[in-house]
Each structure stands twice: as structure tokens, then as C-alpha cells.
Amino acid sequence: MTTETIDRTALNQLIESIGGDKAFLSELIYSFSVDTPRLIESMRKARATNDAETFRRAAHSLKSNSANFGALNLAHLCKTLEEAGKRGELEGVERNIAQIENEFEQVKRALAKVREG
């Protein structure tokens, strides 16, 4: 995977798809920043109850949202967990969830700079 936190090409595609509307982009970034911790918490709860389908859906949503913003490392990590959920194999995913949280913090900082600039 790339070491870049945000892939500018993917982010620019998102910006183009919304007609360059900076206010709307700011709203999208805010929503992503608020929704992501909820999705991570949903994965944690689903893991605790061994609910593979809820786990998979949360990982899928976060994967898609991350990819839209060009957070390709985060999307890749989520894809791994989505696949684990599809297989019903939730043993040991806590470490992966922690990686997602760490990556999200980097993405959140990078997107905050995009919002400001």
C-alpha cells in the first residue's frame, strides 16, 4: 500500500464530482470525521457479540467512505476486516481495529488541512 495518507488523485475526483464546492466538501469531511468513530465502535460491538454481518457492513461502509476521500491505506485495512466478516472469522481482529483507529487519526489530520486550505 501507499505510504501517502491521502491520495490526491482520488480526493481530486471527489472534489470534481461535487463541482468544486468547498463548503460541501467541508461538510463531507466533517461527516466522515464524525461517522468513522461510530463505525469503528460498531465493529468493536459486533466483534464482542460475534455478529459477523454487522461487523462486515461497518467495515464495508468505512472502506467505501475512506476510498472516496483517497484514504487508500485506511480503505485497504477496512477491506481486510470486511473480508474477515464475510468469512465469519472475527478472532483476533482487535489488532486490525486498532490499526484502523491509528490510520484514521492520520487521515483526520490530513483532511482537516484540506478543509482549512
C-alpha positions as CSV (number, residue, x, y, z in Angstrom):
1,M,0.0,0.0,0.0
2,T,1.0,3.6,-0.5
3,T,2.5,5.5,2.4
4,E,0.6,8.6,1.5
5,T,-2.2,9.3,3.9
6,I,-4.5,10.8,1.3
7,D,-4.2,10.0,-2.4
8,R,-4.7,13.4,-4.1
9,T,-5.9,11.9,-7.3
10,A,-8.8,10.2,-5.6
11,L,-9.5,13.3,-3.5
12,N,-9.5,15.5,-6.6
13,Q,-12.0,13.2,-8.2
14,L,-14.3,13.6,-5.2
15,I,-13.9,17.4,-5.4
16,E,-14.6,17.3,-9.1
17,S,-17.7,15.2,-8.6
18,I,-19.2,17.8,-6.3
19,G,-18.3,20.7,-8.7
20,G,-15.5,22.0,-6.5
21,D,-18.0,23.2,-3.8
22,K,-15.6,23.8,-0.9
23,A,-18.5,24.3,1.6
24,F,-20.0,20.9,0.6
25,L,-16.5,19.3,0.8
26,S,-16.1,20.6,4.3
27,E,-19.5,19.1,5.3
28,L,-18.5,15.8,3.8
29,I,-15.2,15.8,5.6
30,Y,-17.0,16.7,8.9
31,S,-19.5,13.8,8.4
32,F,-16.7,11.4,7.7
33,S,-14.8,12.6,10.8
34,V,-18.0,12.0,12.9
35,D,-19.2,8.8,11.3
36,T,-15.9,6.9,11.3
37,P,-15.6,6.6,15.1
38,R,-19.2,5.3,15.1
39,L,-18.4,2.7,12.5
40,I,-15.3,1.6,14.5
41,E,-17.4,1.3,17.6
42,S,-19.9,-0.7,15.6
43,M,-17.1,-3.1,14.6
44,R,-16.0,-3.4,18.2
45,K,-19.5,-4.2,19.4
46,A,-20.1,-6.6,16.6
47,R,-16.9,-8.4,17.4
48,A,-17.8,-8.6,21.1
49,T,-21.1,-10.3,20.2
50,N,-19.6,-12.2,17.3
51,D,-22.0,-10.6,14.8
52,A,-20.1,-11.1,11.6
53,E,-22.7,-9.5,9.3
54,T,-22.9,-6.2,11.3
55,F,-19.1,-6.3,11.5
56,R,-18.8,-6.7,7.7
57,R,-21.3,-3.9,7.0
58,A,-19.5,-1.5,9.2
59,A,-16.1,-2.4,7.7
60,H,-17.6,-2.1,4.2
61,S,-19.1,1.3,4.9
62,L,-15.8,2.6,6.3
63,K,-13.9,1.1,3.4
64,S,-16.1,2.9,0.8
65,N,-16.1,6.2,2.7
66,S,-12.3,6.1,3.1
67,A,-11.7,5.3,-0.6
68,N,-13.9,8.3,-1.6
69,F,-11.6,10.6,0.3
70,G,-8.5,9.0,-1.1
71,A,-7.6,7.4,2.3
72,L,-6.4,4.3,0.5
73,N,-4.4,2.8,3.4
74,L,-7.5,3.1,5.6
75,A,-9.7,1.6,2.9
76,H,-7.3,-1.3,2.5
77,L,-7.3,-2.0,6.2
78,C,-11.1,-2.0,6.2
79,K,-11.2,-4.3,3.2
80,T,-9.3,-6.9,5.2
81,L,-11.8,-6.7,8.0
82,E,-14.7,-6.7,5.6
83,E,-13.4,-10.0,4.2
84,A,-12.9,-11.4,7.7
85,G,-16.6,-10.5,8.4
86,K,-17.7,-12.2,5.2
87,R,-15.9,-15.4,6.3
88,G,-17.3,-15.1,9.8
89,E,-13.7,-15.1,11.2
90,L,-13.6,-12.4,13.8
91,E,-11.0,-13.9,16.1
92,G,-8.0,-11.6,16.5
93,V,-9.4,-8.6,14.6
94,E,-8.9,-6.3,17.6
95,R,-5.4,-5.6,16.4
96,N,-6.7,-4.6,13.0
97,I,-9.3,-2.3,14.5
98,A,-6.5,-0.6,16.5
99,Q,-4.6,-0.1,13.2
100,I,-7.7,1.4,11.6
101,E,-8.1,3.8,14.6
102,N,-4.4,4.9,14.2
103,E,-4.7,5.3,10.4
104,F,-8.0,7.3,10.8
105,E,-6.2,9.7,13.2
106,Q,-3.7,10.4,10.4
107,V,-6.4,10.7,7.8
108,K,-8.4,13.0,10.0
109,R,-5.5,15.4,10.4
110,A,-4.8,15.4,6.7
111,L,-8.4,16.1,5.8
112,A,-8.5,18.9,8.4
113,K,-5.7,20.5,6.4
114,V,-7.8,20.1,3.2
115,R,-10.8,21.7,5.0
116,E,-8.6,24.7,6.1
117,G,-6.9,25.2,2.8
